[in-house]
Amino acid sequence: MEGLTRGYAARVVKDGITVNAVAPSLIDTEMMNERRDQYVARIPLGRMGAPEEVAQLVVMVLGN
């Protein structure tokens, strides 16, 4: 994801276009149910991110 973002950014910067990416880590969704405790044990904050937090970040990036 990072390489793709950097590649596009380098190609379109001359046209005044900026490229951004949001690549969150572990987000607490139904897909994480089976191993949630194992993942959370490795996170310094002690919890996964919430979908709402990712949505807020995307809105912030789009607003600039």
Biopython code that builds the backbone (N, CA, C, O; Angstrom):
import numpy as np
from Bio.PDB.StructureBuilder import StructureBuilder

atoms = [
    (1, "MET", "N", (0.829, -1.174, 0.000)),
    (1, "MET", "CA", (0.000, 0.000, 0.000)),
    (1, "MET", "C", (0.882, 1.249, 0.000)),
    (1, "MET", "O", (0.631, 2.201, -0.739)),
    (2, "GLU", "N", (1.902, 1.228, 0.829)),
    (2, "GLU", "CA", (2.775, 2.407, 0.891)),
    (2, "GLU", "C", (3.503, 2.632, -0.432)),
    (2, "GLU", "O", (3.609, 3.766, -0.899)),
    (3, "GLY", "N", (3.999, 1.567, -1.030)),
    (3, "GLY", "CA", (4.701, 1.695, -2.298)),
    (3, "GLY", "C", (3.789, 2.191, -3.407)),
    (3, "GLY", "O", (4.189, 3.029, -4.216)),
    (4, "LEU", "N", (2.581, 1.686, -3.448)),
    (4, "LEU", "CA", (1.609, 2.129, -4.447)),
    (4, "LEU", "C", (1.288, 3.608, -4.264)),
    (4, "LEU", "O", (1.215, 4.358, -5.238)),
    (5, "THR", "N", (1.100, 4.015, -3.041)),
    (5, "THR", "CA", (0.797, 5.412, -2.742)),
    (5, "THR", "C", (1.947, 6.321, -3.161)),
    (5, "THR", "O", (1.730, 7.359, -3.785)),
    (6, "ARG", "N", (3.157, 5.930, -2.817)),
    (6, "ARG", "CA", (4.327, 6.735, -3.191)),
    (6, "ARG", "C", (4.495, 6.803, -4.705)),
    (6, "ARG", "O", (4.837, 7.851, -5.254)),
    (7, "GLY", "N", (4.252, 5.675, -5.375)),
    (7, "GLY", "CA", (4.377, 5.645, -6.828)),
    (7, "GLY", "C", (3.391, 6.586, -7.505)),
    (7, "GLY", "O", (3.765, 7.358, -8.388)),
    (8, "TYR", "N", (2.134, 6.518, -7.089)),
    (8, "TYR", "CA", (1.131, 7.420, -7.663)),
    (8, "TYR", "C", (1.446, 8.875, -7.333)),
    (8, "TYR", "O", (1.311, 9.754, -8.184)),
    (9, "ALA", "N", (1.864, 9.120, -6.105)),
    (9, "ALA", "CA", (2.185, 10.493, -5.710)),
    (9, "ALA", "C", (3.297, 11.063, -6.581)),
    (9, "ALA", "O", (3.223, 12.218, -7.001)),
    (10, "ALA", "N", (4.316, 10.272, -6.853)),
    (10, "ALA", "CA", (5.433, 10.743, -7.677)),
    (10, "ALA", "C", (4.998, 11.013, -9.120)),
    (10, "ALA", "O", (5.520, 11.915, -9.774)),
    (11, "ARG", "N", (4.044, 10.229, -9.606)),
    (11, "ARG", "CA", (3.603, 10.390, -10.995)),
    (11, "ARG", "C", (2.685, 11.590, -11.207)),
    (11, "ARG", "O", (2.721, 12.208, -12.271)),
    (12, "VAL", "N", (1.875, 11.926, -10.228)),
    (12, "VAL", "CA", (0.860, 12.964, -10.456)),
    (12, "VAL", "C", (1.151, 14.299, -9.769)),
    (12, "VAL", "O", (0.370, 15.240, -9.904)),
    (13, "VAL", "N", (2.251, 14.393, -9.044)),
    (13, "VAL", "CA", (2.570, 15.626, -8.330)),
    (13, "VAL", "C", (2.736, 16.800, -9.285)),
    (13, "VAL", "O", (2.394, 17.929, -8.934)),
    (14, "LYS", "N", (3.250, 16.558, -10.479)),
    (14, "LYS", "CA", (3.453, 17.633, -11.447)),
    (14, "LYS", "C", (2.136, 18.235, -11.928)),
    (14, "LYS", "O", (2.102, 19.362, -12.423)),
    (15, "ASP", "N", (1.058, 17.476, -11.779)),
    (15, "ASP", "CA", (-0.264, 17.956, -12.155)),
    (15, "ASP", "C", (-0.995, 18.614, -10.984)),
    (15, "ASP", "O", (-2.167, 18.974, -11.099)),
    (16, "GLY", "N", (-0.301, 18.766, -9.868)),
    (16, "GLY", "CA", (-0.898, 19.394, -8.692)),
    (16, "GLY", "C", (-1.828, 18.482, -7.915)),
    (16, "GLY", "O", (-2.657, 18.949, -7.135)),
    (17, "ILE", "N", (-1.692, 17.190, -8.125)),
    (17, "ILE", "CA", (-2.539, 16.212, -7.443)),
    (17, "ILE", "C", (-1.759, 15.595, -6.296)),
    (17, "ILE", "O", (-0.605, 15.201, -6.463)),
    (18, "THR", "N", (-2.384, 15.510, -5.142)),
    (18, "THR", "CA", (-1.760, 14.842, -4.002)),
    (18, "THR", "C", (-2.405, 13.479, -3.800)),
    (18, "THR", "O", (-3.568, 13.272, -4.146)),
    (19, "VAL", "N", (-1.652, 12.573, -3.248)),
    (19, "VAL", "CA", (-2.114, 11.210, -3.016)),
    (19, "VAL", "C", (-1.922, 10.892, -1.543)),
    (19, "VAL", "O", (-0.853, 11.132, -0.984)),
    (20, "ASN", "N", (-2.950, 10.357, -0.924)),
    (20, "ASN", "CA", (-2.884, 9.971, 0.482)),
    (20, "ASN", "C", (-3.400, 8.551, 0.627)),
    (20, "ASN", "O", (-4.141, 8.059, -0.224)),
    (21, "ALA", "N", (-3.012, 7.905, 1.693)),
    (21, "ALA", "CA", (-3.510, 6.565, 1.995)),
    (21, "ALA", "C", (-3.766, 6.464, 3.487)),
    (21, "ALA", "O", (-3.066, 7.071, 4.298)),
    (22, "VAL", "N", (-4.767, 5.698, 3.830)),
    (22, "VAL", "CA", (-5.050, 5.381, 5.225)),
    (22, "VAL", "C", (-4.880, 3.872, 5.345)),
    (22, "VAL", "O", (-5.583, 3.105, 4.688)),
    (23, "ALA", "N", (-3.946, 3.458, 6.183)),
    (23, "ALA", "CA", (-3.657, 2.034, 6.348)),
    (23, "ALA", "C", (-3.642, 1.694, 7.837)),
    (23, "ALA", "O", (-2.575, 1.527, 8.426)),
    (24, "PRO", "N", (-4.807, 1.593, 8.434)),
    (24, "PRO", "CA", (-4.858, 1.308, 9.864)),
    (24, "PRO", "C", (-4.374, -0.112, 10.166)),
    (24, "PRO", "O", (-4.361, -0.984, 9.297)),
    (25, "SER", "N", (-3.993, -0.307, 11.374)),
    (25, "SER", "CA", (-3.533, -1.625, 11.804)),
    (25, "SER", "C", (-4.740, -2.469, 12.186)),
    (25, "SER", "O", (-5.667, -2.605, 11.388)),
    (26, "LEU", "N", (-4.751, -3.025, 13.356)),
    (26, "LEU", "CA", (-5.826, -3.923, 13.764)),
    (26, "LEU", "C", (-7.071, -3.138, 14.173)),
    (26, "LEU", "O", (-7.028, -2.310, 15.083)),
    (27, "ILE", "N", (-8.175, -3.413, 13.487)),
    (27, "ILE", "CA", (-9.439, -2.752, 13.759)),
    (27, "ILE", "C", (-10.418, -3.791, 14.281)),
    (27, "ILE", "O", (-10.515, -4.891, 13.737)),
    (28, "ASP", "N", (-11.130, -3.446, 15.318)),
    (28, "ASP", "CA", (-12.052, -4.356, 15.993)),
    (28, "ASP", "C", (-13.316, -4.554, 15.154)),
    (28, "ASP", "O", (-14.260, -3.768, 15.226)),
    (29, "THR", "N", (-13.307, -5.622, 14.360)),
    (29, "THR", "CA", (-14.458, -5.989, 13.530)),
    (29, "THR", "C", (-14.791, -7.454, 13.781)),
    (29, "THR", "O", (-14.072, -8.141, 14.506)),
    (30, "GLU", "N", (-15.867, -7.928, 13.191)),
    (30, "GLU", "CA", (-16.266, -9.325, 13.349)),
    (30, "GLU", "C", (-15.191, -10.283, 12.839)),
    (30, "GLU", "O", (-15.084, -11.409, 13.327)),
    (31, "MET", "N", (-14.406, -9.853, 11.877)),
    (31, "MET", "CA", (-13.347, -10.710, 11.340)),
    (31, "MET", "C", (-12.291, -11.035, 12.393)),
    (31, "MET", "O", (-11.555, -12.011, 12.248)),
    (32, "MET", "N", (-12.211, -10.244, 13.429)),
    (32, "MET", "CA", (-11.174, -10.426, 14.441)),
    (32, "MET", "C", (-11.639, -11.267, 15.620)),
    (32, "MET", "O", (-10.855, -11.500, 16.539)),
    (33, "ASN", "N", (-12.877, -11.730, 15.628)),
    (33, "ASN", "CA", (-13.449, -12.430, 16.778)),
    (33, "ASN", "C", (-12.630, -13.609, 17.269)),
    (33, "ASN", "O", (-12.430, -13.760, 18.474)),
    (34, "GLU", "N", (-12.151, -14.446, 16.359)),
    (34, "GLU", "CA", (-11.486, -15.684, 16.767)),
    (34, "GLU", "C", (-10.191, -15.463, 17.540)),
    (34, "GLU", "O", (-9.898, -16.209, 18.474)),
    (35, "ARG", "N", (-9.423, -14.464, 17.169)),
    (35, "ARG", "CA", (-8.118, -14.255, 17.804)),
    (35, "ARG", "C", (-8.000, -12.907, 18.487)),
    (35, "ARG", "O", (-6.889, -12.433, 18.724)),
    (36, "ARG", "N", (-9.106, -12.290, 18.805)),
    (36, "ARG", "CA", (-9.097, -10.939, 19.383)),
    (36, "ARG", "C", (-8.170, -10.848, 20.595)),
    (36, "ARG", "O", (-7.346, -9.936, 20.670)),
    (37, "ASP", "N", (-8.290, -11.764, 21.530)),
    (37, "ASP", "CA", (-7.489, -11.700, 22.756)),
    (37, "ASP", "C", (-5.987, -11.808, 22.467)),
    (37, "ASP", "O", (-5.182, -11.129, 23.105)),
    (38, "GLN", "N", (-5.614, -12.647, 21.520)),
    (38, "GLN", "CA", (-4.202, -12.795, 21.167)),
    (38, "GLN", "C", (-3.649, -11.498, 20.579)),
    (38, "GLN", "O", (-2.528, -11.094, 20.890)),
    (39, "TYR", "N", (-4.436, -10.860, 19.740)),
    (39, "TYR", "CA", (-3.991, -9.608, 19.124)),
    (39, "TYR", "C", (-3.910, -8.485, 20.148)),
    (39, "TYR", "O", (-2.931, -7.740, 20.186)),
    (40, "VAL", "N", (-4.937, -8.369, 20.972)),
    (40, "VAL", "CA", (-4.981, -7.282, 21.955)),
    (40, "VAL", "C", (-3.822, -7.385, 22.938)),
    (40, "VAL", "O", (-3.307, -6.365, 23.396)),
    (41, "ALA", "N", (-3.410, -8.597, 23.265)),
    (41, "ALA", "CA", (-2.304, -8.790, 24.198)),
    (41, "ALA", "C", (-1.003, -8.177, 23.674)),
    (41, "ALA", "O", (-0.115, -7.864, 24.467)),
    (42, "ARG", "N", (-0.875, -8.001, 22.369)),
    (42, "ARG", "CA", (0.344, -7.452, 21.767)),
    (42, "ARG", "C", (0.266, -5.947, 21.505)),
    (42, "ARG", "O", (1.240, -5.352, 21.043)),
    (43, "ILE", "N", (-0.862, -5.335, 21.789)),
    (43, "ILE", "CA", (-1.054, -3.916, 21.496)),
    (43, "ILE", "C", (-0.767, -3.107, 22.758)),
    (43, "ILE", "O", (-1.429, -3.318, 23.774)),
    (44, "PRO", "N", (0.193, -2.193, 22.725)),
    (44, "PRO", "CA", (0.540, -1.410, 23.915)),
    (44, "PRO", "C", (-0.649, -0.660, 24.524)),
    (44, "PRO", "O", (-0.738, -0.530, 25.744)),
    (45, "LEU", "N", (-1.551, -0.172, 23.689)),
    (45, "LEU", "CA", (-2.721, 0.559, 24.187)),
    (45, "LEU", "C", (-3.719, -0.371, 24.873)),
    (45, "LEU", "O", (-4.546, 0.083, 25.663)),
    (46, "GLY", "N", (-3.646, -1.665, 24.577)),
    (46, "GLY", "CA", (-4.521, -2.636, 25.212)),
    (46, "GLY", "C", (-5.867, -2.806, 24.528)),
    (46, "GLY", "O", (-6.773, -3.422, 25.089)),
    (47, "ARG", "N", (-6.009, -2.267, 23.324)),
    (47, "ARG", "CA", (-7.252, -2.435, 22.569)),
    (47, "ARG", "C", (-6.975, -2.219, 21.091)),
    (47, "ARG", "O", (-5.981, -1.601, 20.711)),
    (48, "MET", "N", (-7.870, -2.738, 20.271)),
    (48, "MET", "CA", (-7.790, -2.504, 18.834)),
    (48, "MET", "C", (-8.440, -1.164, 18.512)),
    (48, "MET", "O", (-9.152, -0.585, 19.333)),
    (49, "GLY", "N", (-8.184, -0.694, 17.320)),
    (49, "GLY", "CA", (-8.849, 0.510, 16.864)),
    (49, "GLY", "C", (-10.314, 0.228, 16.563)),
    (49, "GLY", "O", (-10.703, -0.920, 16.349)),
    (50, "ALA", "N", (-11.109, 1.265, 16.548)),
    (50, "ALA", "CA", (-12.530, 1.147, 16.239)),
    (50, "ALA", "C", (-12.792, 1.644, 14.818)),
    (50, "ALA", "O", (-12.127, 2.568, 14.350)),
    (51, "PRO", "N", (-13.755, 1.036, 14.134)),
    (51, "PRO", "CA", (-14.080, 1.503, 12.787)),
    (51, "PRO", "C", (-14.402, 3.000, 12.749)),
    (51, "PRO", "O", (-14.072, 3.682, 11.779)),
    (52, "GLU", "N", (-15.034, 3.498, 13.781)),
    (52, "GLU", "CA", (-15.382, 4.915, 13.840)),
    (52, "GLU", "C", (-14.140, 5.796, 13.864)),
    (52, "GLU", "O", (-14.143, 6.895, 13.309)),
    (53, "GLU", "N", (-13.079, 5.315, 14.506)),
    (53, "GLU", "CA", (-11.829, 6.070, 14.551)),
    (53, "GLU", "C", (-11.202, 6.170, 13.163)),
    (53, "GLU", "O", (-10.668, 7.215, 12.790)),
    (54, "VAL", "N", (-11.270, 5.086, 12.408)),
    (54, "VAL", "CA", (-10.737, 5.101, 11.049)),
    (54, "VAL", "C", (-11.566, 6.050, 10.191)),
    (54, "VAL", "O", (-11.021, 6.811, 9.392)),
    (55, "ALA", "N", (-12.878, 6.002, 10.359)),
    (55, "ALA", "CA", (-13.756, 6.889, 9.597)),
    (55, "ALA", "C", (-13.431, 8.354, 9.887)),
    (55, "ALA", "O", (-13.411, 9.173, 8.967)),
    (56, "GLN", "N", (-13.179, 8.691, 11.140)),
    (56, "GLN", "CA", (-12.821, 10.071, 11.503)),
    (56, "GLN", "C", (-11.524, 10.484, 10.821)),
    (56, "GLN", "O", (-11.403, 11.612, 10.342)),
    (57, "LEU", "N", (-10.563, 9.584, 10.774)),
    (57, "LEU", "CA", (-9.291, 9.875, 10.117)),
    (57, "LEU", "C", (-9.484, 10.128, 8.626)),
    (57, "LEU", "O", (-8.907, 11.064, 8.073)),
    (58, "VAL", "N", (-10.284, 9.307, 7.984)),
    (58, "VAL", "CA", (-10.545, 9.482, 6.554)),
    (58, "VAL", "C", (-11.223, 10.819, 6.296)),
    (58, "VAL", "O", (-10.874, 11.520, 5.347)),
    (59, "VAL", "N", (-12.178, 11.171, 7.125)),
    (59, "VAL", "CA", (-12.857, 12.470, 6.966)),
    (59, "VAL", "C", (-11.859, 13.607, 7.134)),
    (59, "VAL", "O", (-11.914, 14.593, 6.399)),
    (60, "MET", "N", (-10.948, 13.478, 8.094)),
    (60, "MET", "CA", (-9.942, 14.502, 8.307)),
    (60, "MET", "C", (-9.038, 14.648, 7.075)),
    (60, "MET", "O", (-8.762, 15.768, 6.645)),
    (61, "VAL", "N", (-8.579, 13.535, 6.510)),
    (61, "VAL", "CA", (-7.719, 13.587, 5.344)),
    (61, "VAL", "C", (-8.465, 14.197, 4.156)),
    (61, "VAL", "O", (-7.895, 14.994, 3.409)),
    (62, "LEU", "N", (-9.712, 13.834, 3.982)),
    (62, "LEU", "CA", (-10.495, 14.379, 2.870)),
    (62, "LEU", "C", (-10.783, 15.864, 3.021)),
    (62, "LEU", "O", (-10.999, 16.567, 2.034)),
    (63, "GLY", "N", (-10.785, 16.336, 4.255)),
    (63, "GLY", "CA", (-11.101, 17.738, 4.500)),
    (63, "GLY", "C", (-9.977, 18.686, 4.164)),
    (63, "GLY", "O", (-10.201, 19.894, 4.097)),
    (64, "ASN", "N", (-8.786, 18.189, 3.951)),
    (64, "ASN", "CA", (-7.646, 19.071, 3.690)),
    (64, "ASN", "C", (-7.339, 19.164, 2.240)),
    (64, "ASN", "O", (-6.407, 19.867, 1.851)),
]
sb = StructureBuilder()
sb.init_structure("model")
sb.init_model(0)
sb.init_chain("A")
sb.init_seg("    ")
for serial, (resi, resn, name, xyz) in enumerate(atoms, 1):
    if name == "N":
        sb.init_residue(resn, " ", resi, " ")
    sb.init_atom(name, np.array(xyz, "f"), 0.0, 1.0, " ", f" {name:<3s}", serial, name[0])
structure = sb.get_structure()
